[in-house]
Amino acid sequence: MKQHNDNQNDFYAIFADGELIVSKELGFLHTLDFAENAAELLRAVNPNKFILIQRAIIAGDTVTGYENVM
């Protein structure tokens, strides 16, 4: 797994069982700490789902992919 330093230009996304969690309240998260806290809440509510945090790879205004951070 690739080590990555948290940086102001990074955005994080949360996936549940491989599906991107998208909502008005939870879109791209600006810090890894916030993403980890949100993931813990999702795990508590949905203990049977696999929750994954990934860093969004962004080119301009487009997400071109995701990379594992943990």
mmCIF file of the N, C-alpha and C atoms, coordinates in Angstrom:
data_MODEL
# 
_entry.id   MODEL 
# 
loop_
_atom_site.group_PDB 
_atom_site.id 
_atom_site.type_symbol 
_atom_site.label_atom_id 
_atom_site.label_alt_id 
_atom_site.label_comp_id 
_atom_site.label_asym_id 
_atom_site.label_entity_id 
_atom_site.label_seq_id 
_atom_site.pdbx_PDB_ins_code 
_atom_site.Cartn_x 
_atom_site.Cartn_y 
_atom_site.Cartn_z 
_atom_site.occupancy 
_atom_site.B_iso_or_equiv 
_atom_site.pdbx_formal_charge 
_atom_site.auth_seq_id 
_atom_site.auth_comp_id 
_atom_site.auth_asym_id 
_atom_site.auth_atom_id 
_atom_site.pdbx_PDB_model_num 
ATOM 1   N N  . MET A 1 1  ? 0.847   -1.169 0.000   1.00 0.00 ? 1  MET A N  1 
ATOM 2   C CA . MET A 1 1  ? 0.000   0.000  0.000   1.00 0.00 ? 1  MET A CA 1 
ATOM 3   C C  . MET A 1 1  ? 0.893   1.232  0.000   1.00 0.00 ? 1  MET A C  1 
ATOM 4   N N  . LYS A 1 2  ? 0.484   2.235  -0.696  1.00 0.00 ? 2  LYS A N  1 
ATOM 5   C CA . LYS A 1 2  ? 1.237   3.471  -0.849  1.00 0.00 ? 2  LYS A CA 1 
ATOM 6   C C  . LYS A 1 2  ? 1.041   4.375  0.368   1.00 0.00 ? 2  LYS A C  1 
ATOM 7   N N  . GLN A 1 3  ? 2.137   4.892  0.909   1.00 0.00 ? 3  GLN A N  1 
ATOM 8   C CA . GLN A 1 3  ? 2.049   5.870  1.991   1.00 0.00 ? 3  GLN A CA 1 
ATOM 9   C C  . GLN A 1 3  ? 1.742   7.228  1.384   1.00 0.00 ? 3  GLN A C  1 
ATOM 10  N N  . HIS A 1 4  ? 0.861   7.975  2.015   1.00 0.00 ? 4  HIS A N  1 
ATOM 11  C CA . HIS A 1 4  ? 0.499   9.283  1.469   1.00 0.00 ? 4  HIS A CA 1 
ATOM 12  C C  . HIS A 1 4  ? 0.404   10.288 2.599   1.00 0.00 ? 4  HIS A C  1 
ATOM 13  N N  . ASN A 1 5  ? 0.975   11.462 2.401   1.00 0.00 ? 5  ASN A N  1 
ATOM 14  C CA . ASN A 1 5  ? 0.895   12.533 3.395   1.00 0.00 ? 5  ASN A CA 1 
ATOM 15  C C  . ASN A 1 5  ? -0.384  13.329 3.188   1.00 0.00 ? 5  ASN A C  1 
ATOM 16  N N  . ASP A 1 6  ? -1.090  13.594 4.293   1.00 0.00 ? 6  ASP A N  1 
ATOM 17  C CA . ASP A 1 6  ? -2.301  14.414 4.229   1.00 0.00 ? 6  ASP A CA 1 
ATOM 18  C C  . ASP A 1 6  ? -1.910  15.818 3.774   1.00 0.00 ? 6  ASP A C  1 
ATOM 19  N N  . ASN A 1 7  ? -2.638  16.378 2.851   1.00 0.00 ? 7  ASN A N  1 
ATOM 20  C CA . ASN A 1 7  ? -2.255  17.623 2.200   1.00 0.00 ? 7  ASN A CA 1 
ATOM 21  C C  . ASN A 1 7  ? -3.525  18.425 1.946   1.00 0.00 ? 7  ASN A C  1 
ATOM 22  N N  . GLN A 1 8  ? -3.419  19.745 1.908   1.00 0.00 ? 8  GLN A N  1 
ATOM 23  C CA . GLN A 1 8  ? -4.590  20.605 1.754   1.00 0.00 ? 8  GLN A CA 1 
ATOM 24  C C  . GLN A 1 8  ? -5.339  20.378 0.450   1.00 0.00 ? 8  GLN A C  1 
ATOM 25  N N  . ASN A 1 9  ? -4.699  19.864 -0.573  1.00 0.00 ? 9  ASN A N  1 
ATOM 26  C CA . ASN A 1 9  ? -5.345  19.667 -1.870  1.00 0.00 ? 9  ASN A CA 1 
ATOM 27  C C  . ASN A 1 9  ? -5.945  18.279 -2.033  1.00 0.00 ? 9  ASN A C  1 
ATOM 28  N N  . ASP A 1 10 ? -5.850  17.453 -1.015  1.00 0.00 ? 10 ASP A N  1 
ATOM 29  C CA . ASP A 1 10 ? -6.386  16.100 -1.102  1.00 0.00 ? 10 ASP A CA 1 
ATOM 30  C C  . ASP A 1 10 ? -7.860  16.086 -0.716  1.00 0.00 ? 10 ASP A C  1 
ATOM 31  N N  . PHE A 1 11 ? -8.585  15.181 -1.346  1.00 0.00 ? 11 PHE A N  1 
ATOM 32  C CA . PHE A 1 11 ? -9.978  14.951 -1.008  1.00 0.00 ? 11 PHE A CA 1 
ATOM 33  C C  . PHE A 1 11 ? -10.148 13.456 -0.829  1.00 0.00 ? 11 PHE A C  1 
ATOM 34  N N  . TYR A 1 12 ? -11.000 13.060 0.108   1.00 0.00 ? 12 TYR A N  1 
ATOM 35  C CA . TYR A 1 12 ? -11.187 11.653 0.423   1.00 0.00 ? 12 TYR A CA 1 
ATOM 36  C C  . TYR A 1 12 ? -12.630 11.257 0.177   1.00 0.00 ? 12 TYR A C  1 
ATOM 37  N N  . ALA A 1 13 ? -12.815 10.005 -0.210  1.00 0.00 ? 13 ALA A N  1 
ATOM 38  C CA . ALA A 1 13 ? -14.147 9.462  -0.460  1.00 0.00 ? 13 ALA A CA 1 
ATOM 39  C C  . ALA A 1 13 ? -14.298 8.192  0.365   1.00 0.00 ? 13 ALA A C  1 
ATOM 40  N N  . ILE A 1 14 ? -15.528 7.877  0.719   1.00 0.00 ? 14 ILE A N  1 
ATOM 41  C CA . ILE A 1 14 ? -15.815 6.667  1.482   1.00 0.00 ? 14 ILE A CA 1 
ATOM 42  C C  . ILE A 1 14 ? -16.676 5.750  0.629   1.00 0.00 ? 14 ILE A C  1 
ATOM 43  N N  . PHE A 1 15 ? -16.298 4.482  0.617   1.00 0.00 ? 15 PHE A N  1 
ATOM 44  C CA . PHE A 1 15 ? -17.028 3.458  -0.119  1.00 0.00 ? 15 PHE A CA 1 
ATOM 45  C C  . PHE A 1 15 ? -17.572 2.439  0.874   1.00 0.00 ? 15 PHE A C  1 
ATOM 46  N N  . ALA A 1 16 ? -18.795 1.968  0.646   1.00 0.00 ? 16 ALA A N  1 
ATOM 47  C CA . ALA A 1 16 ? -19.399 0.905  1.446   1.00 0.00 ? 16 ALA A CA 1 
ATOM 48  C C  . ALA A 1 16 ? -19.686 -0.254 0.509   1.00 0.00 ? 16 ALA A C  1 
ATOM 49  N N  . ASP A 1 17 ? -19.037 -1.386 0.760   1.00 0.00 ? 17 ASP A N  1 
ATOM 50  C CA . ASP A 1 17 ? -19.156 -2.559 -0.118  1.00 0.00 ? 17 ASP A CA 1 
ATOM 51  C C  . ASP A 1 17 ? -18.902 -2.192 -1.576  1.00 0.00 ? 17 ASP A C  1 
ATOM 52  N N  . GLY A 1 18 ? -17.900 -1.342 -1.809  1.00 0.00 ? 18 GLY A N  1 
ATOM 53  C CA . GLY A 1 18 ? -17.501 -0.973 -3.165  1.00 0.00 ? 18 GLY A CA 1 
ATOM 54  C C  . GLY A 1 18 ? -18.311 0.132  -3.809  1.00 0.00 ? 18 GLY A C  1 
ATOM 55  N N  . GLU A 1 19 ? -19.338 0.621  -3.119  1.00 0.00 ? 19 GLU A N  1 
ATOM 56  C CA . GLU A 1 19 ? -20.188 1.677  -3.682  1.00 0.00 ? 19 GLU A CA 1 
ATOM 57  C C  . GLU A 1 19 ? -19.852 3.017  -3.028  1.00 0.00 ? 19 GLU A C  1 
ATOM 58  N N  . LEU A 1 20 ? -19.600 4.030  -3.852  1.00 0.00 ? 20 LEU A N  1 
ATOM 59  C CA . LEU A 1 20 ? -19.281 5.363  -3.351  1.00 0.00 ? 20 LEU A CA 1 
ATOM 60  C C  . LEU A 1 20 ? -20.456 5.918  -2.569  1.00 0.00 ? 20 LEU A C  1 
ATOM 61  N N  . ILE A 1 21 ? -20.183 6.393  -1.356  1.00 0.00 ? 21 ILE A N  1 
ATOM 62  C CA . ILE A 1 21 ? -21.218 7.022  -0.540  1.00 0.00 ? 21 ILE A CA 1 
ATOM 63  C C  . ILE A 1 21 ? -21.357 8.463  -1.027  1.00 0.00 ? 21 ILE A C  1 
ATOM 64  N N  . VAL A 1 22 ? -22.529 8.795  -1.551  1.00 0.00 ? 22 VAL A N  1 
ATOM 65  C CA . VAL A 1 22 ? -22.775 10.136 -2.090  1.00 0.00 ? 22 VAL A CA 1 
ATOM 66  C C  . VAL A 1 22 ? -24.033 10.683 -1.426  1.00 0.00 ? 22 VAL A C  1 
ATOM 67  N N  . SER A 1 23 ? -23.902 11.859 -0.858  1.00 0.00 ? 23 SER A N  1 
ATOM 68  C CA . SER A 1 23 ? -25.068 12.554 -0.306  1.00 0.00 ? 23 SER A CA 1 
ATOM 69  C C  . SER A 1 23 ? -24.710 14.022 -0.149  1.00 0.00 ? 23 SER A C  1 
ATOM 70  N N  . LYS A 1 24 ? -25.707 14.847 0.103   1.00 0.00 ? 24 LYS A N  1 
ATOM 71  C CA . LYS A 1 24 ? -25.431 16.274 0.318   1.00 0.00 ? 24 LYS A CA 1 
ATOM 72  C C  . LYS A 1 24 ? -24.544 16.463 1.540   1.00 0.00 ? 24 LYS A C  1 
ATOM 73  N N  . GLU A 1 25 ? -24.768 15.661 2.576   1.00 0.00 ? 25 GLU A N  1 
ATOM 74  C CA . GLU A 1 25 ? -24.022 15.811 3.817   1.00 0.00 ? 25 GLU A CA 1 
ATOM 75  C C  . GLU A 1 25 ? -22.617 15.216 3.732   1.00 0.00 ? 25 GLU A C  1 
ATOM 76  N N  . LEU A 1 26 ? -22.423 14.220 2.874   1.00 0.00 ? 26 LEU A N  1 
ATOM 77  C CA . LEU A 1 26 ? -21.146 13.506 2.826   1.00 0.00 ? 26 LEU A CA 1 
ATOM 78  C C  . LEU A 1 26 ? -20.716 13.373 1.378   1.00 0.00 ? 26 LEU A C  1 
ATOM 79  N N  . GLY A 1 27 ? -19.891 14.268 0.934   1.00 0.00 ? 27 GLY A N  1 
ATOM 80  C CA . GLY A 1 27 ? -19.337 14.199 -0.417  1.00 0.00 ? 27 GLY A CA 1 
ATOM 81  C C  . GLY A 1 27 ? -17.864 13.897 -0.286  1.00 0.00 ? 27 GLY A C  1 
ATOM 82  N N  . PHE A 1 28 ? -17.030 14.640 -0.965  1.00 0.00 ? 28 PHE A N  1 
ATOM 83  C CA . PHE A 1 28 ? -15.596 14.488 -0.778  1.00 0.00 ? 28 PHE A CA 1 
ATOM 84  C C  . PHE A 1 28 ? -15.213 15.169 0.527   1.00 0.00 ? 28 PHE A C  1 
ATOM 85  N N  . LEU A 1 29 ? -14.398 14.494 1.297   1.00 0.00 ? 29 LEU A N  1 
ATOM 86  C CA . LEU A 1 29 ? -13.999 14.989 2.605   1.00 0.00 ? 29 LEU A CA 1 
ATOM 87  C C  . LEU A 1 29 ? -12.617 15.616 2.498   1.00 0.00 ? 29 LEU A C  1 
ATOM 88  N N  . HIS A 1 30 ? -12.406 16.726 3.186   1.00 0.00 ? 30 HIS A N  1 
ATOM 89  C CA . HIS A 1 30 ? -11.186 17.509 3.016   1.00 0.00 ? 30 HIS A CA 1 
ATOM 90  C C  . HIS A 1 30 ? -10.025 17.064 3.882   1.00 0.00 ? 30 HIS A C  1 
ATOM 91  N N  . THR A 1 31 ? -10.272 16.270 4.924   1.00 0.00 ? 31 THR A N  1 
ATOM 92  C CA . THR A 1 31 ? -9.158  15.776 5.737   1.00 0.00 ? 31 THR A CA 1 
ATOM 93  C C  . THR A 1 31 ? -9.325  14.287 5.979   1.00 0.00 ? 31 THR A C  1 
ATOM 94  N N  . LEU A 1 32 ? -8.206  13.622 6.130   1.00 0.00 ? 32 LEU A N  1 
ATOM 95  C CA . LEU A 1 32 ? -8.244  12.191 6.412   1.00 0.00 ? 32 LEU A CA 1 
ATOM 96  C C  . LEU A 1 32 ? -8.876  11.934 7.775   1.00 0.00 ? 32 LEU A C  1 
ATOM 97  N N  . ASP A 1 33 ? -8.628  12.792 8.754   1.00 0.00 ? 33 ASP A N  1 
ATOM 98  C CA . ASP A 1 33 ? -9.241  12.621 10.076  1.00 0.00 ? 33 ASP A CA 1 
ATOM 99  C C  . ASP A 1 33 ? -10.763 12.648 9.991   1.00 0.00 ? 33 ASP A C  1 
ATOM 100 N N  . PHE A 1 34 ? -11.311 13.579 9.227   1.00 0.00 ? 34 PHE A N  1 
ATOM 101 C CA . PHE A 1 34 ? -12.762 13.655 9.074   1.00 0.00 ? 34 PHE A CA 1 
ATOM 102 C C  . PHE A 1 34 ? -13.283 12.404 8.369   1.00 0.00 ? 34 PHE A C  1 
ATOM 103 N N  . ALA A 1 35 ? -12.561 11.942 7.351   1.00 0.00 ? 35 ALA A N  1 
ATOM 104 C CA . ALA A 1 35 ? -12.961 10.726 6.634   1.00 0.00 ? 35 ALA A CA 1 
ATOM 105 C C  . ALA A 1 35 ? -12.946 9.519  7.568   1.00 0.00 ? 35 ALA A C  1 
ATOM 106 N N  . GLU A 1 36 ? -11.928 9.419  8.423   1.00 0.00 ? 36 GLU A N  1 
ATOM 107 C CA . GLU A 1 36 ? -11.852 8.300  9.371   1.00 0.00 ? 36 GLU A CA 1 
ATOM 108 C C  . GLU A 1 36 ? -13.007 8.348  10.364  1.00 0.00 ? 36 GLU A C  1 
ATOM 109 N N  . ASN A 1 37 ? -13.348 9.545  10.855  1.00 0.00 ? 37 ASN A N  1 
ATOM 110 C CA . ASN A 1 37 ? -14.481 9.673  11.778  1.00 0.00 ? 37 ASN A CA 1 
ATOM 111 C C  . ASN A 1 37 ? -15.791 9.286  11.105  1.00 0.00 ? 37 ASN A C  1 
ATOM 112 N N  . ALA A 1 38 ? -15.994 9.736  9.871   1.00 0.00 ? 38 ALA A N  1 
ATOM 113 C CA . ALA A 1 38 ? -17.210 9.382  9.134   1.00 0.00 ? 38 ALA A CA 1 
ATOM 114 C C  . ALA A 1 38 ? -17.269 7.879  8.883   1.00 0.00 ? 38 ALA A C  1 
ATOM 115 N N  . ALA A 1 39 ? -16.126 7.275  8.563   1.00 0.00 ? 39 ALA A N  1 
ATOM 116 C CA . ALA A 1 39 ? -16.084 5.828  8.321   1.00 0.00 ? 39 ALA A CA 1 
ATOM 117 C C  . ALA A 1 39 ? -16.437 5.057  9.592   1.00 0.00 ? 39 ALA A C  1 
ATOM 118 N N  . GLU A 1 40 ? -15.954 5.511  10.739  1.00 0.00 ? 40 GLU A N  1 
ATOM 119 C CA . GLU A 1 40 ? -16.290 4.850  12.004  1.00 0.00 ? 40 GLU A CA 1 
ATOM 120 C C  . GLU A 1 40 ? -17.787 4.915  12.280  1.00 0.00 ? 40 GLU A C  1 
ATOM 121 N N  . LEU A 1 41 ? -18.408 6.059  11.993  1.00 0.00 ? 41 LEU A N  1 
ATOM 122 C CA . LEU A 1 41 ? -19.860 6.173  12.165  1.00 0.00 ? 41 LEU A CA 1 
ATOM 123 C C  . LEU A 1 41 ? -20.597 5.215  11.234  1.00 0.00 ? 41 LEU A C  1 
ATOM 124 N N  . LEU A 1 42 ? -20.149 5.132  9.980   1.00 0.00 ? 42 LEU A N  1 
ATOM 125 C CA . LEU A 1 42 ? -20.785 4.212  9.029   1.00 0.00 ? 42 LEU A CA 1 
ATOM 126 C C  . LEU A 1 42 ? -20.618 2.762  9.463   1.00 0.00 ? 42 LEU A C  1 
ATOM 127 N N  . ARG A 1 43 ? -19.449 2.422  10.001  1.00 0.00 ? 43 ARG A N  1 
ATOM 128 C CA . ARG A 1 43 ? -19.224 1.050  10.488  1.00 0.00 ? 43 ARG A CA 1 
ATOM 129 C C  . ARG A 1 43 ? -20.145 0.731  11.663  1.00 0.00 ? 43 ARG A C  1 
ATOM 130 N N  . ALA A 1 44 ? -20.385 1.718  12.524  1.00 0.00 ? 44 ALA A N  1 
ATOM 131 C CA . ALA A 1 44 ? -21.264 1.504  13.674  1.00 0.00 ? 44 ALA A CA 1 
ATOM 132 C C  . ALA A 1 44 ? -22.706 1.279  13.231  1.00 0.00 ? 44 ALA A C  1 
ATOM 133 N N  . VAL A 1 45 ? -23.137 2.010  12.200  1.00 0.00 ? 45 VAL A N  1 
ATOM 134 C CA . VAL A 1 45 ? -24.510 1.904  11.706  1.00 0.00 ? 45 VAL A CA 1 
ATOM 135 C C  . VAL A 1 45 ? -24.683 0.689  10.798  1.00 0.00 ? 45 VAL A C  1 
ATOM 136 N N  . ASN A 1 46 ? -23.648 0.342  10.040  1.00 0.00 ? 46 ASN A N  1 
ATOM 137 C CA . ASN A 1 46 ? -23.698 -0.761 9.069   1.00 0.00 ? 46 ASN A CA 1 
ATOM 138 C C  . ASN A 1 46 ? -22.558 -1.743 9.333   1.00 0.00 ? 46 ASN A C  1 
ATOM 139 N N  . PRO A 1 47 ? -22.624 -2.507 10.428  1.00 0.00 ? 47 PRO A N  1 
ATOM 140 C CA . PRO A 1 47 ? -21.495 -3.377 10.777  1.00 0.00 ? 47 PRO A CA 1 
ATOM 141 C C  . PRO A 1 47 ? -21.214 -4.486 9.763   1.00 0.00 ? 47 PRO A C  1 
ATOM 142 N N  . ASN A 1 48 ? -22.169 -4.816 8.910   1.00 0.00 ? 48 ASN A N  1 
ATOM 143 C CA . ASN A 1 48 ? -21.966 -5.887 7.932   1.00 0.00 ? 48 ASN A CA 1 
ATOM 144 C C  . ASN A 1 48 ? -21.365 -5.395 6.620   1.00 0.00 ? 48 ASN A C  1 
ATOM 145 N N  . LYS A 1 49 ? -21.180 -4.096 6.483   1.00 0.00 ? 49 LYS A N  1 
ATOM 146 C CA . LYS A 1 49 ? -20.617 -3.544 5.242   1.00 0.00 ? 49 LYS A CA 1 
ATOM 147 C C  . LYS A 1 49 ? -19.117 -3.316 5.397   1.00 0.00 ? 49 LYS A C  1 
ATOM 148 N N  . PHE A 1 50 ? -18.397 -3.510 4.291   1.00 0.00 ? 50 PHE A N  1 
ATOM 149 C CA . PHE A 1 50 ? -16.971 -3.213 4.246   1.00 0.00 ? 50 PHE A CA 1 
ATOM 150 C C  . PHE A 1 50 ? -16.822 -1.736 3.899   1.00 0.00 ? 50 PHE A C  1 
ATOM 151 N N  . ILE A 1 51 ? -16.231 -0.955 4.791   1.00 0.00 ? 51 ILE A N  1 
ATOM 152 C CA . ILE A 1 51 ? -16.070 0.489  4.604   1.00 0.00 ? 51 ILE A CA 1 
ATOM 153 C C  . ILE A 1 51 ? -14.615 0.771  4.245   1.00 0.00 ? 51 ILE A C  1 
ATOM 154 N N  . LEU A 1 52 ? -14.412 1.503  3.158   1.00 0.00 ? 52 LEU A N  1 
ATOM 155 C CA . LEU A 1 52 ? -13.076 1.807  2.653   1.00 0.00 ? 52 LEU A CA 1 
ATOM 156 C C  . LEU A 1 52 ? -12.949 3.306  2.417   1.00 0.00 ? 52 LEU A C  1 
ATOM 157 N N  . ILE A 1 53 ? -11.813 3.873  2.832   1.00 0.00 ? 53 ILE A N  1 
ATOM 158 C CA . ILE A 1 53 ? -11.509 5.284  2.562   1.00 0.00 ? 53 ILE A CA 1 
ATOM 159 C C  . ILE A 1 53 ? -10.474 5.327  1.450   1.00 0.00 ? 53 ILE A C  1 
ATOM 160 N N  . GLN A 1 54 ? -10.721 6.158  0.447   1.00 0.00 ? 54 GLN A N  1 
ATOM 161 C CA . GLN A 1 54 ? -9.753  6.336  -0.630  1.00 0.00 ? 54 GLN A CA 1 
ATOM 162 C C  . GLN A 1 54 ? -9.549  7.818  -0.909  1.00 0.00 ? 54 GLN A C  1 
ATOM 163 N N  . ARG A 1 55 ? -8.333  8.149  -1.349  1.00 0.00 ? 55 ARG A N  1 
ATOM 164 C CA . ARG A 1 55 ? -8.017  9.519  -1.757  1.00 0.00 ? 55 ARG A CA 1 
ATOM 165 C C  . ARG A 1 55 ? -8.433  9.675  -3.204  1.00 0.00 ? 55 ARG A C  1 
ATOM 166 N N  . ALA A 1 56 ? -9.159  10.741 -3.497  1.00 0.00 ? 56 ALA A N  1 
ATOM 167 C CA . ALA A 1 56 ? -9.582  11.006 -4.875  1.00 0.00 ? 56 ALA A CA 1 
ATOM 168 C C  . ALA A 1 56 ? -8.407  11.576 -5.659  1.00 0.00 ? 56 ALA A C  1 
ATOM 169 N N  . ILE A 1 57 ? -8.184  11.048 -6.853  1.00 0.00 ? 57 ILE A N  1 
ATOM 170 C CA . ILE A 1 57 ? -7.172  11.570 -7.766  1.00 0.00 ? 57 ILE A CA 1 
ATOM 171 C C  . ILE A 1 57 ? -7.912  12.508 -8.707  1.00 0.00 ? 57 ILE A C  1 
ATOM 172 N N  . ILE A 1 58 ? -7.578  13.793 -8.625  1.00 0.00 ? 58 ILE A N  1 
ATOM 173 C CA . ILE A 1 58 ? -8.333  14.814 -9.345  1.00 0.00 ? 58 ILE A CA 1 
ATOM 174 C C  . ILE A 1 58 ? -7.431  15.515 -10.349 1.00 0.00 ? 58 ILE A C  1 
ATOM 175 N N  . ALA A 1 59 ? -7.927  15.615 -11.582 1.00 0.00 ? 59 ALA A N  1 
ATOM 176 C CA . ALA A 1 59 ? -7.241  16.363 -12.640 1.00 0.00 ? 59 ALA A CA 1 
ATOM 177 C C  . ALA A 1 59 ? -8.186  17.480 -13.063 1.00 0.00 ? 59 ALA A C  1 
ATOM 178 N N  . GLY A 1 60 ? -7.843  18.708 -12.730 1.00 0.00 ? 60 GLY A N  1 
ATOM 179 C CA . GLY A 1 60 ? -8.748  19.822 -13.019 1.00 0.00 ? 60 GLY A CA 1 
ATOM 180 C C  . GLY A 1 60 ? -9.976  19.725 -12.142 1.00 0.00 ? 60 GLY A C  1 
ATOM 181 N N  . ASP A 1 61 ? -11.139 19.605 -12.756 1.00 0.00 ? 61 ASP A N  1 
ATOM 182 C CA . ASP A 1 61 ? -12.394 19.455 -12.018 1.00 0.00 ? 61 ASP A CA 1 
ATOM 183 C C  . ASP A 1 61 ? -12.948 18.041 -12.098 1.00 0.00 ? 61 ASP A C  1 
ATOM 184 N N  . THR A 1 62 ? -12.131 17.091 -12.572 1.00 0.00 ? 62 THR A N  1 
ATOM 185 C CA . THR A 1 62 ? -12.608 15.732 -12.808 1.00 0.00 ? 62 THR A CA 1 
ATOM 186 C C  . THR A 1 62 ? -11.884 14.731 -11.920 1.00 0.00 ? 62 THR A C  1 
ATOM 187 N N  . VAL A 1 63 ? -12.639 13.835 -11.300 1.00 0.00 ? 63 VAL A N  1 
ATOM 188 C CA . VAL A 1 63 ? -12.035 12.736 -10.551 1.00 0.00 ? 63 VAL A CA 1 
ATOM 189 C C  . VAL A 1 63 ? -11.629 11.676 -11.564 1.00 0.00 ? 63 VAL A C  1 
ATOM 190 N N  . THR A 1 64 ? -10.334 11.364 -11.605 1.00 0.00 ? 64 THR A N  1 
ATOM 191 C CA . THR A 1 64 ? -9.842  10.384 -12.574 1.00 0.00 ? 64 THR A CA 1 
ATOM 192 C C  . THR A 1 64 ? -9.626  9.015  -11.957 1.00 0.00 ? 64 THR A C  1 
ATOM 193 N N  . GLY A 1 65 ? -9.697  8.925  -10.642 1.00 0.00 ? 65 GLY A N  1 
ATOM 194 C CA . GLY A 1 65 ? -9.528  7.641  -9.981  1.00 0.00 ? 65 GLY A CA 1 
ATOM 195 C C  . GLY A 1 65 ? -9.425  7.818  -8.479  1.00 0.00 ? 65 GLY A C  1 
ATOM 196 N N  . TYR A 1 66 ? -9.148  6.707  -7.806  1.00 0.00 ? 66 TYR A N  1 
ATOM 197 C CA . TYR A 1 66 ? -9.029  6.706  -6.353  1.00 0.00 ? 66 TYR A CA 1 
ATOM 198 C C  . TYR A 1 66 ? -7.818  5.875  -5.971  1.00 0.00 ? 66 TYR A C  1 
ATOM 199 N N  . GLU A 1 67 ? -7.201  6.215  -4.821  1.00 0.00 ? 67 GLU A N  1 
ATOM 200 C CA . GLU A 1 67 ? -6.058  5.451  -4.331  1.00 0.00 ? 67 GLU A CA 1 
ATOM 201 C C  . GLU A 1 67 ? -6.289  5.135  -2.860  1.00 0.00 ? 67 GLU A C  1 
ATOM 202 N N  . ASN A 1 68 ? -5.970  3.905  -2.470  1.00 0.00 ? 68 ASN A N  1 
ATOM 203 C CA . ASN A 1 68 ? -6.149  3.482  -1.082  1.00 0.00 ? 68 ASN A CA 1 
ATOM 204 C C  . ASN A 1 68 ? -5.246  4.279  -0.158  1.00 0.00 ? 68 ASN A C  1 
ATOM 205 N N  . VAL A 1 69 ? -5.773  4.635  0.992   1.00 0.00 ? 69 VAL A N  1 
ATOM 206 C CA . VAL A 1 69 ? -4.969  5.318  1.997   1.00 0.00 ? 69 VAL A CA 1 
ATOM 207 C C  . VAL A 1 69 ? -4.849  4.504  3.267   1.00 0.00 ? 69 VAL A C  1 
ATOM 208 N N  . MET A 1 70 ? -5.703  3.503  3.442   1.00 0.00 ? 70 MET A N  1 
ATOM 209 C CA . MET A 1 70 ? -5.626  2.657  4.628   1.00 0.00 ? 70 MET A CA 1 
ATOM 210 C C  . MET A 1 70 ? -6.272  1.322  4.387   1.00 0.00 ? 70 MET A C  1 
# 
